[in-house]
Amino acid sequence: MNKFRCVKKYVYSEHLMLYSWASRFVSGKKVLDLGCGEGYCLIGVSLIAKEIVGIDMGINEFGRNVGHTFETNTYYCPTTFKKKNLEKELIDESCDVCFAFEFLEHIENPDFVLEQIKNVPLFIFSLPHNAPARQHKQVFISKQQVEDLIGKYFKNIDWWYLRHGVLQKQPFTSPARYIGICSN
């Protein structure tokens, strides 16, 4: 197996783990997933959510169209996918919980998106720590940098940290990802 394929499987498994962990917050709620990709992680969430809307810009990193991986009946609650350029288009969805896993670092102006979702009761995000700039439009090299961005829109941030498949409350010496559960 080549290195690129191994990296994809690693990213895939960490994404599944994040969605599985975050699903504890979605029972009976409407979920908005920003940067949902093809939607594979939302199948498990659909077991307990009331409704899901996934939004992405179109073709994800695996070359697949948004929401076209699975048949509609694969999901266990009403699930809709929308193609939308979130750097320019307004988010016209209301929700109880908003996910933005590995998303904000890919857009030029995260403030544009955060301003639109600041009234969501619960916002859960993940951001890579110090990822190479060639892959991302934003590079977050410290927790303070992330806190400064998210803190403009949400008063409360419950911090978690993810590294090599381990998700914990205590920071690692060098976390791979920052995870935040945010509310006002």
PyMOL commands that place a pseudoatom at each C-alpha (Angstrom):
pseudoatom trace, name=CA, resn=MET, resi=1, chain=A, elem=C, hetatm=0, pos=[0.000, 0.000, 0.000]
pseudoatom trace, name=CA, resn=ASN, resi=2, chain=A, elem=C, hetatm=0, pos=[1.434, 3.378, -0.931]
pseudoatom trace, name=CA, resn=LYS, resi=3, chain=A, elem=C, hetatm=0, pos=[1.964, 6.191, 1.587]
pseudoatom trace, name=CA, resn=PHE, resi=4, chain=A, elem=C, hetatm=0, pos=[-0.841, 8.356, 0.145]
pseudoatom trace, name=CA, resn=ARG, resi=5, chain=A, elem=C, hetatm=0, pos=[-3.389, 5.558, 0.597]
pseudoatom trace, name=CA, resn=CYS, resi=6, chain=A, elem=C, hetatm=0, pos=[-2.234, 4.976, 4.203]
pseudoatom trace, name=CA, resn=VAL, resi=7, chain=A, elem=C, hetatm=0, pos=[-2.630, 8.671, 4.992]
pseudoatom trace, name=CA, resn=LYS, resi=8, chain=A, elem=C, hetatm=0, pos=[-6.165, 8.676, 3.519]
pseudoatom trace, name=CA, resn=LYS, resi=9, chain=A, elem=C, hetatm=0, pos=[-7.154, 5.671, 5.660]
pseudoatom trace, name=CA, resn=TYR, resi=10, chain=A, elem=C, hetatm=0, pos=[-5.692, 7.339, 8.759]
pseudoatom trace, name=CA, resn=VAL, resi=11, chain=A, elem=C, hetatm=0, pos=[-7.595, 10.589, 8.071]
pseudoatom trace, name=CA, resn=TYR, resi=12, chain=A, elem=C, hetatm=0, pos=[-10.760, 8.592, 7.343]
pseudoatom trace, name=CA, resn=SER, resi=13, chain=A, elem=C, hetatm=0, pos=[-10.533, 6.694, 10.655]
pseudoatom trace, name=CA, resn=GLU, resi=14, chain=A, elem=C, hetatm=0, pos=[-9.897, 9.874, 12.667]
pseudoatom trace, name=CA, resn=HIS, resi=15, chain=A, elem=C, hetatm=0, pos=[-12.880, 11.566, 11.001]
pseudoatom trace, name=CA, resn=LEU, resi=16, chain=A, elem=C, hetatm=0, pos=[-15.108, 8.609, 11.843]
pseudoatom trace, name=CA, resn=MET, resi=17, chain=A, elem=C, hetatm=0, pos=[-13.882, 8.730, 15.423]
pseudoatom trace, name=CA, resn=LEU, resi=18, chain=A, elem=C, hetatm=0, pos=[-14.619, 12.482, 15.682]
pseudoatom trace, name=CA, resn=TYR, resi=19, chain=A, elem=C, hetatm=0, pos=[-18.161, 12.096, 14.338]
pseudoatom trace, name=CA, resn=SER, resi=20, chain=A, elem=C, hetatm=0, pos=[-18.790, 9.116, 16.592]
pseudoatom trace, name=CA, resn=TRP, resi=21, chain=A, elem=C, hetatm=0, pos=[-17.568, 11.075, 19.621]
pseudoatom trace, name=CA, resn=ALA, resi=22, chain=A, elem=C, hetatm=0, pos=[-19.623, 14.174, 18.670]
pseudoatom trace, name=CA, resn=SER, resi=23, chain=A, elem=C, hetatm=0, pos=[-22.788, 12.149, 18.086]
pseudoatom trace, name=CA, resn=ARG, resi=24, chain=A, elem=C, hetatm=0, pos=[-23.432, 12.199, 21.854]
pseudoatom trace, name=CA, resn=PHE, resi=25, chain=A, elem=C, hetatm=0, pos=[-24.599, 15.809, 21.403]
pseudoatom trace, name=CA, resn=VAL, resi=26, chain=A, elem=C, hetatm=0, pos=[-27.121, 15.293, 18.587]
pseudoatom trace, name=CA, resn=SER, resi=27, chain=A, elem=C, hetatm=0, pos=[-29.911, 13.095, 19.928]
pseudoatom trace, name=CA, resn=GLY, resi=28, chain=A, elem=C, hetatm=0, pos=[-33.200, 14.370, 18.488]
pseudoatom trace, name=CA, resn=LYS, resi=29, chain=A, elem=C, hetatm=0, pos=[-31.537, 17.499, 17.077]
pseudoatom trace, name=CA, resn=LYS, resi=30, chain=A, elem=C, hetatm=0, pos=[-31.103, 19.100, 13.656]
pseudoatom trace, name=CA, resn=VAL, resi=31, chain=A, elem=C, hetatm=0, pos=[-27.424, 18.926, 12.653]
pseudoatom trace, name=CA, resn=LEU, resi=32, chain=A, elem=C, hetatm=0, pos=[-25.619, 21.147, 10.175]
pseudoatom trace, name=CA, resn=ASP, resi=33, chain=A, elem=C, hetatm=0, pos=[-22.265, 19.805, 8.945]
pseudoatom trace, name=CA, resn=LEU, resi=34, chain=A, elem=C, hetatm=0, pos=[-20.063, 22.413, 7.250]
pseudoatom trace, name=CA, resn=GLY, resi=35, chain=A, elem=C, hetatm=0, pos=[-17.487, 20.918, 4.914]
pseudoatom trace, name=CA, resn=CYS, resi=36, chain=A, elem=C, hetatm=0, pos=[-19.207, 17.516, 5.013]
pseudoatom trace, name=CA, resn=GLY, resi=37, chain=A, elem=C, hetatm=0, pos=[-17.307, 16.055, 2.066]
pseudoatom trace, name=CA, resn=GLU, resi=38, chain=A, elem=C, hetatm=0, pos=[-19.055, 13.017, 0.673]
pseudoatom trace, name=CA, resn=GLY, resi=39, chain=A, elem=C, hetatm=0, pos=[-21.037, 12.511, 3.873]
pseudoatom trace, name=CA, resn=TYR, resi=40, chain=A, elem=C, hetatm=0, pos=[-19.679, 9.112, 4.957]
pseudoatom trace, name=CA, resn=CYS, resi=41, chain=A, elem=C, hetatm=0, pos=[-19.312, 10.200, 8.584]
pseudoatom trace, name=CA, resn=LEU, resi=42, chain=A, elem=C, hetatm=0, pos=[-22.933, 11.285, 8.853]
pseudoatom trace, name=CA, resn=ILE, resi=43, chain=A, elem=C, hetatm=0, pos=[-24.392, 7.785, 8.589]
pseudoatom trace, name=CA, resn=GLY, resi=44, chain=A, elem=C, hetatm=0, pos=[-23.713, 7.041, 12.271]
pseudoatom trace, name=CA, resn=VAL, resi=45, chain=A, elem=C, hetatm=0, pos=[-24.927, 10.489, 13.322]
pseudoatom trace, name=CA, resn=SER, resi=46, chain=A, elem=C, hetatm=0, pos=[-28.167, 9.874, 11.420]
pseudoatom trace, name=CA, resn=LEU, resi=47, chain=A, elem=C, hetatm=0, pos=[-29.030, 7.045, 13.817]
pseudoatom trace, name=CA, resn=ILE, resi=48, chain=A, elem=C, hetatm=0, pos=[-29.811, 9.535, 16.579]
pseudoatom trace, name=CA, resn=ALA, resi=49, chain=A, elem=C, hetatm=0, pos=[-30.208, 12.978, 14.975]
pseudoatom trace, name=CA, resn=LYS, resi=50, chain=A, elem=C, hetatm=0, pos=[-33.621, 14.295, 13.968]
pseudoatom trace, name=CA, resn=GLU, resi=51, chain=A, elem=C, hetatm=0, pos=[-32.382, 15.803, 10.701]
pseudoatom trace, name=CA, resn=ILE, resi=52, chain=A, elem=C, hetatm=0, pos=[-29.040, 16.453, 8.972]
pseudoatom trace, name=CA, resn=VAL, resi=53, chain=A, elem=C, hetatm=0, pos=[-27.948, 19.032, 6.413]
pseudoatom trace, name=CA, resn=GLY, resi=54, chain=A, elem=C, hetatm=0, pos=[-24.454, 18.638, 4.977]
pseudoatom trace, name=CA, resn=ILE, resi=55, chain=A, elem=C, hetatm=0, pos=[-22.867, 21.509, 3.051]
pseudoatom trace, name=CA, resn=ASP, resi=56, chain=A, elem=C, hetatm=0, pos=[-19.678, 21.408, 1.019]
pseudoatom trace, name=CA, resn=MET, resi=57, chain=A, elem=C, hetatm=0, pos=[-18.160, 23.263, -1.922]
pseudoatom trace, name=CA, resn=GLY, resi=58, chain=A, elem=C, hetatm=0, pos=[-18.474, 20.373, -4.342]
pseudoatom trace, name=CA, resn=ILE, resi=59, chain=A, elem=C, hetatm=0, pos=[-15.724, 17.898, -5.053]
pseudoatom trace, name=CA, resn=ASN, resi=60, chain=A, elem=C, hetatm=0, pos=[-13.994, 16.679, -1.918]
pseudoatom trace, name=CA, resn=GLU, resi=61, chain=A, elem=C, hetatm=0, pos=[-10.380, 15.589, -1.454]
pseudoatom trace, name=CA, resn=PHE, resi=62, chain=A, elem=C, hetatm=0, pos=[-11.221, 12.055, -2.627]
pseudoatom trace, name=CA, resn=GLY, resi=63, chain=A, elem=C, hetatm=0, pos=[-12.606, 13.381, -5.927]
pseudoatom trace, name=CA, resn=ARG, resi=64, chain=A, elem=C, hetatm=0, pos=[-16.207, 12.512, -5.118]
pseudoatom trace, name=CA, resn=ASN, resi=65, chain=A, elem=C, hetatm=0, pos=[-19.226, 14.781, -5.301]
pseudoatom trace, name=CA, resn=VAL, resi=66, chain=A, elem=C, hetatm=0, pos=[-20.828, 15.953, -2.103]
pseudoatom trace, name=CA, resn=GLY, resi=67, chain=A, elem=C, hetatm=0, pos=[-23.456, 13.543, -0.820]
pseudoatom trace, name=CA, resn=HIS, resi=68, chain=A, elem=C, hetatm=0, pos=[-23.207, 11.153, -3.756]
pseudoatom trace, name=CA, resn=THR, resi=69, chain=A, elem=C, hetatm=0, pos=[-21.432, 8.286, -2.037]
pseudoatom trace, name=CA, resn=PHE, resi=70, chain=A, elem=C, hetatm=0, pos=[-24.489, 6.643, -0.562]
pseudoatom trace, name=CA, resn=GLU, resi=71, chain=A, elem=C, hetatm=0, pos=[-28.122, 6.215, -1.477]
pseudoatom trace, name=CA, resn=THR, resi=72, chain=A, elem=C, hetatm=0, pos=[-30.597, 8.366, 0.444]
pseudoatom trace, name=CA, resn=ASN, resi=73, chain=A, elem=C, hetatm=0, pos=[-31.947, 5.297, 2.255]
pseudoatom trace, name=CA, resn=THR, resi=74, chain=A, elem=C, hetatm=0, pos=[-28.486, 4.679, 3.772]
pseudoatom trace, name=CA, resn=TYR, resi=75, chain=A, elem=C, hetatm=0, pos=[-29.204, 7.427, 6.290]
pseudoatom trace, name=CA, resn=TYR, resi=76, chain=A, elem=C, hetatm=0, pos=[-31.590, 6.844, 9.188]
pseudoatom trace, name=CA, resn=CYS, resi=77, chain=A, elem=C, hetatm=0, pos=[-33.092, 10.336, 9.373]
pseudoatom trace, name=CA, resn=PRO, resi=78, chain=A, elem=C, hetatm=0, pos=[-33.907, 12.985, 6.751]
pseudoatom trace, name=CA, resn=THR, resi=79, chain=A, elem=C, hetatm=0, pos=[-30.527, 13.941, 5.259]
pseudoatom trace, name=CA, resn=THR, resi=80, chain=A, elem=C, hetatm=0, pos=[-29.895, 16.616, 2.642]
pseudoatom trace, name=CA, resn=PHE, resi=81, chain=A, elem=C, hetatm=0, pos=[-26.669, 17.591, 0.911]
pseudoatom trace, name=CA, resn=LYS, resi=82, chain=A, elem=C, hetatm=0, pos=[-26.073, 20.991, -0.656]
pseudoatom trace, name=CA, resn=LYS, resi=83, chain=A, elem=C, hetatm=0, pos=[-23.243, 22.291, -2.798]
pseudoatom trace, name=CA, resn=LYS, resi=84, chain=A, elem=C, hetatm=0, pos=[-22.383, 25.780, -1.702]
pseudoatom trace, name=CA, resn=ASN, resi=85, chain=A, elem=C, hetatm=0, pos=[-19.307, 28.007, -1.690]
pseudoatom trace, name=CA, resn=LEU, resi=86, chain=A, elem=C, hetatm=0, pos=[-19.228, 28.870, 1.994]
pseudoatom trace, name=CA, resn=GLU, resi=87, chain=A, elem=C, hetatm=0, pos=[-16.601, 31.538, 1.400]
pseudoatom trace, name=CA, resn=LYS, resi=88, chain=A, elem=C, hetatm=0, pos=[-19.156, 33.618, -0.514]
pseudoatom trace, name=CA, resn=GLU, resi=89, chain=A, elem=C, hetatm=0, pos=[-22.649, 32.219, -0.019]
pseudoatom trace, name=CA, resn=LEU, resi=90, chain=A, elem=C, hetatm=0, pos=[-24.721, 32.637, 3.111]
pseudoatom trace, name=CA, resn=ILE, resi=91, chain=A, elem=C, hetatm=0, pos=[-25.674, 29.692, 5.248]
pseudoatom trace, name=CA, resn=ASP, resi=92, chain=A, elem=C, hetatm=0, pos=[-29.458, 29.630, 5.139]
pseudoatom trace, name=CA, resn=GLU, resi=93, chain=A, elem=C, hetatm=0, pos=[-29.997, 26.714, 7.498]
pseudoatom trace, name=CA, resn=SER, resi=94, chain=A, elem=C, hetatm=0, pos=[-31.083, 26.771, 11.111]
pseudoatom trace, name=CA, resn=CYS, resi=95, chain=A, elem=C, hetatm=0, pos=[-29.859, 24.001, 13.380]
pseudoatom trace, name=CA, resn=ASP, resi=96, chain=A, elem=C, hetatm=0, pos=[-29.366, 22.868, 16.957]
pseudoatom trace, name=CA, resn=VAL, resi=97, chain=A, elem=C, hetatm=0, pos=[-25.808, 21.599, 16.479]
pseudoatom trace, name=CA, resn=CYS, resi=98, chain=A, elem=C, hetatm=0, pos=[-23.225, 22.647, 13.892]
pseudoatom trace, name=CA, resn=PHE, resi=99, chain=A, elem=C, hetatm=0, pos=[-20.135, 20.581, 13.022]
pseudoatom trace, name=CA, resn=ALA, resi=100, chain=A, elem=C, hetatm=0, pos=[-17.068, 22.036, 11.295]
pseudoatom trace, name=CA, resn=PHE, resi=101, chain=A, elem=C, hetatm=0, pos=[-14.516, 19.231, 11.370]
pseudoatom trace, name=CA, resn=GLU, resi=102, chain=A, elem=C, hetatm=0, pos=[-11.326, 20.001, 9.454]
pseudoatom trace, name=CA, resn=PHE, resi=103, chain=A, elem=C, hetatm=0, pos=[-13.098, 22.832, 7.643]
pseudoatom trace, name=CA, resn=LEU, resi=104, chain=A, elem=C, hetatm=0, pos=[-12.229, 26.350, 8.851]
pseudoatom trace, name=CA, resn=GLU, resi=105, chain=A, elem=C, hetatm=0, pos=[-8.578, 26.019, 7.850]
pseudoatom trace, name=CA, resn=HIS, resi=106, chain=A, elem=C, hetatm=0, pos=[-9.640, 25.536, 4.215]
pseudoatom trace, name=CA, resn=ILE, resi=107, chain=A, elem=C, hetatm=0, pos=[-11.331, 28.905, 3.778]
pseudoatom trace, name=CA, resn=GLU, resi=108, chain=A, elem=C, hetatm=0, pos=[-9.822, 32.374, 3.339]
pseudoatom trace, name=CA, resn=ASN, resi=109, chain=A, elem=C, hetatm=0, pos=[-12.140, 34.110, 5.781]
pseudoatom trace, name=CA, resn=PRO, resi=110, chain=A, elem=C, hetatm=0, pos=[-13.349, 31.883, 8.655]
pseudoatom trace, name=CA, resn=ASP, resi=111, chain=A, elem=C, hetatm=0, pos=[-14.947, 34.965, 10.241]
pseudoatom trace, name=CA, resn=PHE, resi=112, chain=A, elem=C, hetatm=0, pos=[-17.503, 35.053, 7.393]
pseudoatom trace, name=CA, resn=VAL, resi=113, chain=A, elem=C, hetatm=0, pos=[-18.755, 31.580, 8.372]
pseudoatom trace, name=CA, resn=LEU, resi=114, chain=A, elem=C, hetatm=0, pos=[-18.455, 32.007, 12.151]
pseudoatom trace, name=CA, resn=GLU, resi=115, chain=A, elem=C, hetatm=0, pos=[-20.465, 35.246, 12.064]
pseudoatom trace, name=CA, resn=GLN, resi=116, chain=A, elem=C, hetatm=0, pos=[-23.334, 33.315, 10.453]
pseudoatom trace, name=CA, resn=ILE, resi=117, chain=A, elem=C, hetatm=0, pos=[-23.388, 30.470, 12.965]
pseudoatom trace, name=CA, resn=LYS, resi=118, chain=A, elem=C, hetatm=0, pos=[-22.701, 32.380, 16.187]
pseudoatom trace, name=CA, resn=ASN, resi=119, chain=A, elem=C, hetatm=0, pos=[-26.298, 31.892, 17.355]
pseudoatom trace, name=CA, resn=VAL, resi=120, chain=A, elem=C, hetatm=0, pos=[-26.244, 28.106, 16.962]
pseudoatom trace, name=CA, resn=PRO, resi=121, chain=A, elem=C, hetatm=0, pos=[-26.786, 26.565, 20.422]
pseudoatom trace, name=CA, resn=LEU, resi=122, chain=A, elem=C, hetatm=0, pos=[-23.815, 24.168, 20.025]
pseudoatom trace, name=CA, resn=PHE, resi=123, chain=A, elem=C, hetatm=0, pos=[-20.847, 24.444, 17.649]
pseudoatom trace, name=CA, resn=ILE, resi=124, chain=A, elem=C, hetatm=0, pos=[-18.283, 21.623, 17.522]
pseudoatom trace, name=CA, resn=PHE, resi=125, chain=A, elem=C, hetatm=0, pos=[-15.121, 22.065, 15.479]
pseudoatom trace, name=CA, resn=SER, resi=126, chain=A, elem=C, hetatm=0, pos=[-11.738, 20.540, 14.850]
pseudoatom trace, name=CA, resn=LEU, resi=127, chain=A, elem=C, hetatm=0, pos=[-8.691, 22.313, 13.468]
pseudoatom trace, name=CA, resn=PRO, resi=128, chain=A, elem=C, hetatm=0, pos=[-5.251, 20.918, 12.698]
pseudoatom trace, name=CA, resn=HIS, resi=129, chain=A, elem=C, hetatm=0, pos=[-2.349, 22.222, 14.733]
pseudoatom trace, name=CA, resn=ASN, resi=130, chain=A, elem=C, hetatm=0, pos=[0.415, 23.719, 12.598]
pseudoatom trace, name=CA, resn=ALA, resi=131, chain=A, elem=C, hetatm=0, pos=[-0.527, 21.907, 9.362]
pseudoatom trace, name=CA, resn=PRO, resi=132, chain=A, elem=C, hetatm=0, pos=[1.498, 22.770, 6.239]
pseudoatom trace, name=CA, resn=ALA, resi=133, chain=A, elem=C, hetatm=0, pos=[0.349, 25.983, 4.558]
pseudoatom trace, name=CA, resn=ARG, resi=134, chain=A, elem=C, hetatm=0, pos=[0.375, 24.339, 1.116]
pseudoatom trace, name=CA, resn=GLN, resi=135, chain=A, elem=C, hetatm=0, pos=[-2.652, 22.285, 2.167]
pseudoatom trace, name=CA, resn=HIS, resi=136, chain=A, elem=C, hetatm=0, pos=[-4.581, 24.998, 4.011]
pseudoatom trace, name=CA, resn=LYS, resi=137, chain=A, elem=C, hetatm=0, pos=[-5.485, 28.652, 3.667]
pseudoatom trace, name=CA, resn=GLN, resi=138, chain=A, elem=C, hetatm=0, pos=[-5.225, 29.156, 7.448]
pseudoatom trace, name=CA, resn=VAL, resi=139, chain=A, elem=C, hetatm=0, pos=[-2.447, 27.747, 9.639]
pseudoatom trace, name=CA, resn=PHE, resi=140, chain=A, elem=C, hetatm=0, pos=[-3.054, 27.594, 13.373]
pseudoatom trace, name=CA, resn=ILE, resi=141, chain=A, elem=C, hetatm=0, pos=[0.190, 27.313, 15.313]
pseudoatom trace, name=CA, resn=SER, resi=142, chain=A, elem=C, hetatm=0, pos=[-1.158, 27.825, 18.822]
pseudoatom trace, name=CA, resn=LYS, resi=143, chain=A, elem=C, hetatm=0, pos=[-4.247, 27.222, 20.891]
pseudoatom trace, name=CA, resn=GLN, resi=144, chain=A, elem=C, hetatm=0, pos=[-4.354, 30.968, 21.584]
pseudoatom trace, name=CA, resn=GLN, resi=145, chain=A, elem=C, hetatm=0, pos=[-4.683, 31.662, 17.868]
pseudoatom trace, name=CA, resn=VAL, resi=146, chain=A, elem=C, hetatm=0, pos=[-7.684, 29.317, 17.658]
pseudoatom trace, name=CA, resn=GLU, resi=147, chain=A, elem=C, hetatm=0, pos=[-9.171, 30.753, 20.850]
pseudoatom trace, name=CA, resn=ASP, resi=148, chain=A, elem=C, hetatm=0, pos=[-8.836, 34.302, 19.484]
pseudoatom trace, name=CA, resn=LEU, resi=149, chain=A, elem=C, hetatm=0, pos=[-10.746, 33.333, 16.338]
pseudoatom trace, name=CA, resn=ILE, resi=150, chain=A, elem=C, hetatm=0, pos=[-13.527, 31.229, 17.895]
pseudoatom trace, name=CA, resn=GLY, resi=151, chain=A, elem=C, hetatm=0, pos=[-13.775, 33.396, 21.024]
pseudoatom trace, name=CA, resn=LYS, resi=152, chain=A, elem=C, hetatm=0, pos=[-15.039, 36.349, 18.971]
pseudoatom trace, name=CA, resn=TYR, resi=153, chain=A, elem=C, hetatm=0, pos=[-18.250, 34.390, 18.327]
pseudoatom trace, name=CA, resn=PHE, resi=154, chain=A, elem=C, hetatm=0, pos=[-18.655, 31.945, 21.237]
pseudoatom trace, name=CA, resn=LYS, resi=155, chain=A, elem=C, hetatm=0, pos=[-18.251, 32.716, 24.951]
pseudoatom trace, name=CA, resn=ASN, resi=156, chain=A, elem=C, hetatm=0, pos=[-17.687, 29.132, 26.095]
pseudoatom trace, name=CA, resn=ILE, resi=157, chain=A, elem=C, hetatm=0, pos=[-15.169, 26.729, 24.587]
pseudoatom trace, name=CA, resn=ASP, resi=158, chain=A, elem=C, hetatm=0, pos=[-14.679, 23.285, 26.104]
pseudoatom trace, name=CA, resn=TRP, resi=159, chain=A, elem=C, hetatm=0, pos=[-11.268, 22.165, 24.781]
pseudoatom trace, name=CA, resn=TRP, resi=160, chain=A, elem=C, hetatm=0, pos=[-10.303, 18.666, 23.683]
pseudoatom trace, name=CA, resn=TYR, resi=161, chain=A, elem=C, hetatm=0, pos=[-7.191, 17.432, 21.904]
pseudoatom trace, name=CA, resn=LEU, resi=162, chain=A, elem=C, hetatm=0, pos=[-6.653, 14.707, 19.312]
pseudoatom trace, name=CA, resn=ARG, resi=163, chain=A, elem=C, hetatm=0, pos=[-3.414, 12.976, 18.370]
pseudoatom trace, name=CA, resn=HIS, resi=164, chain=A, elem=C, hetatm=0, pos=[-2.910, 9.591, 16.702]
pseudoatom trace, name=CA, resn=GLY, resi=165, chain=A, elem=C, hetatm=0, pos=[-6.474, 8.481, 17.344]
pseudoatom trace, name=CA, resn=VAL, resi=166, chain=A, elem=C, hetatm=0, pos=[-6.451, 9.478, 21.024]
pseudoatom trace, name=CA, resn=LEU, resi=167, chain=A, elem=C, hetatm=0, pos=[-8.989, 12.121, 22.066]
pseudoatom trace, name=CA, resn=GLN, resi=168, chain=A, elem=C, hetatm=0, pos=[-8.524, 13.608, 25.520]
pseudoatom trace, name=CA, resn=LYS, resi=169, chain=A, elem=C, hetatm=0, pos=[-9.127, 16.676, 27.700]
pseudoatom trace, name=CA, resn=GLN, resi=170, chain=A, elem=C, hetatm=0, pos=[-5.466, 17.141, 28.640]
pseudoatom trace, name=CA, resn=PRO, resi=171, chain=A, elem=C, hetatm=0, pos=[-3.309, 18.809, 25.974]
pseudoatom trace, name=CA, resn=PHE, resi=172, chain=A, elem=C, hetatm=0, pos=[-0.626, 16.735, 24.304]
pseudoatom trace, name=CA, resn=THR, resi=173, chain=A, elem=C, hetatm=0, pos=[2.879, 18.142, 24.111]
pseudoatom trace, name=CA, resn=SER, resi=174, chain=A, elem=C, hetatm=0, pos=[2.109, 18.786, 20.464]
pseudoatom trace, name=CA, resn=PRO, resi=175, chain=A, elem=C, hetatm=0, pos=[-1.533, 18.156, 19.547]
pseudoatom trace, name=CA, resn=ALA, resi=176, chain=A, elem=C, hetatm=0, pos=[-2.389, 17.146, 16.002]
pseudoatom trace, name=CA, resn=ARG, resi=177, chain=A, elem=C, hetatm=0, pos=[-5.849, 18.717, 16.269]
pseudoatom trace, name=CA, resn=TYR, resi=178, chain=A, elem=C, hetatm=0, pos=[-7.716, 21.121, 18.485]
pseudoatom trace, name=CA, resn=ILE, resi=179, chain=A, elem=C, hetatm=0, pos=[-11.318, 20.181, 19.203]
pseudoatom trace, name=CA, resn=GLY, resi=180, chain=A, elem=C, hetatm=0, pos=[-13.783, 22.668, 20.661]
pseudoatom trace, name=CA, resn=ILE, resi=181, chain=A, elem=C, hetatm=0, pos=[-17.344, 22.399, 21.930]
pseudoatom trace, name=CA, resn=CYS, resi=182, chain=A, elem=C, hetatm=0, pos=[-18.677, 25.950, 21.837]
pseudoatom trace, name=CA, resn=SER, resi=183, chain=A, elem=C, hetatm=0, pos=[-21.769, 27.736, 23.126]
pseudoatom trace, name=CA, resn=ASN, resi=184, chain=A, elem=C, hetatm=0, pos=[-22.855, 31.176, 24.245]
for i in range(1, 184): cmd.bond("trace and resi %d" % i, "trace and resi %d" % (i + 1))
show_as sticks, trace
zoom trace
